[in-house]
């Protein structure tokens, strides 16, 4: 297995350090509902984890919550509620969204506010080693003391500019970044050797990764927008504190989801929330939309592409149906498909190629069925390999808006046929819907329909 390491800018053989692969993925700042851009990253790393487990690796997966931040504080102030209450609310919403997308839960979800003692310990250690200094109640990291600063983002110090507040007079160098921030009036704070304050963003992830996964991680993941300054600073302070290098063996970064030409983000206001997307598309359809491209490439949100993904998922579902009369003497050989799937995923988690293999297998199953061959083993392989990528192959609990509108029309047409005593045509509509996984039930109040997952969706005319 080979993976592309952002640090070396090349594919490297994947050789974890021990029996358990340690993975840290940067989590969300919890002040609002998650959007599809967030989900893209978590769907990608969910597929990576599932594949590693499929290949026999034990995995320990840690993903943090940033539950104290300027955005959280500002939003809470506008709403007139405590910042930590706001964070609690959106952590609960995060789990609802990710569970709905069939994303496996991490083994540990640490929160920044629960790791304050460890954060203070690291900041004290960096100060004692001369890597950090206190100034007016805040503590900053001396960037120029770390001789290889910029090695992850491949920038030189001379070319860098400070991307944070200038804080003139507080910092020795504009590039120095905050480890601990002095408290501001009315904001949440914690006691520390430098006075009341709260942690900087970057030190939170170092503290949580070191605590739960050790001084050297196998994999650290996140979006490309985190490479600098967040992951650069995280690497710098971690290696400075422990003296152990590398802090991370393989840095994996996914491309970003775009809306038109801009990154999807809350600050730009050009986003589609997970909840909104799930009202229109199935979790499998959204997952196919994300995993159908290589994870390092940018992805543009498109209703047309999502509709095509939904259609594609139905093709896979149809191929996995158990049908009578498929037990012929000739058995469809599934092994070549399995090997090509593994080869694709072993090549830097190429989910796009792996999914192409799934569709080829589905076409072969359909063709072999028509020829009277036994496709049982191949069908089971398709279900298994689809599951490796996190596809459930289940009908969505709720139909997309367009499909539900069409279904209402069909139910209305069937009702009119029944009123006209065109029983044969009415039964044909019912039977064909049943084949598509939609069951009709005629009641005194009208005709109701359900998917094969028994979720009641609505009712039509009498």
Beta strands, then each sheet from edge to edge (+ up, - down):
strand 1: 2-5
strand 2: 10-13
strand 3: 20-25
strand 4: 58-63
strand 5: 132-135
strand 6: 138-141
strand 7: 177-182
strand 8: 197-199
strand 9: 217-223
strand 10: 248-254
strand 11: 257-259
strand 12: 262-263
strand 13: 299-300
strand 14: 438-443
strand 15: 446-451
strand 16: 456-459
sheet 1: 1+ 2-
sheet 2: 4+ 3+ 9+ 10+
sheet 3: 5+ 6- 7+ 8-
sheet 4: 12+ 11- 13-
sheet 5: 14+ 15- 16+
end
